[in-house]
């Protein structure tokens, strides 16, 4: 039973508070990046902004051309897939921990002091 204590600093600005409360009516904290539907596309988008992932993807593309093929196509895809999977698992675990922390903050009891 931990309590959060909130000290509002609105003072005499009730008009500003009414306008702000229209935009932020939920008053909940959310620090997570992903949802169930946006995890895969958004995570892949972020992964391919890294030079290492782009390098391995370039090698995979090169091996699909028979003139340039050095290894088997499947073997060249393994490093890219392993790096992407490891990063996805790490990001999913971090985001889930943020989600759990947000839930504990959002459902904690709060005392609000007002003048």
C-alpha positions, 0 to 999 in steps of 0.5 A: 500500500504505497501512496503517491503524493501529487502537489498540483501547481495550478494555483489561479490558472483554472482556465488553463487547467480546464483546457489541458484536462480536455486533452489529457483526460485519462491522466495515466502514465504510459512509457511503453513503445509497442502494442501487440499490433505494432511490435513486429513492424515497429521493431523491424523498422528500428532494427534496420536503422542499425548499420549491422542489420543493414550490412547483413541484409545487404549480404543476404541480397547479394547471395540471391544473385548466382554470379555473386553467391559465395555461401548457400542462401540459407546460411547467409540469412542465419546471422541476420535472423539471429541478430534480429531475433535476439534484439526483438526478444530483448526489446520485448522483455524491456517493454513488458517490464515497462508495462508492468511498472506503468500498471503499478504506478497507474493503479497505485493510491494517490493523495492530491493536495490542493489549496 
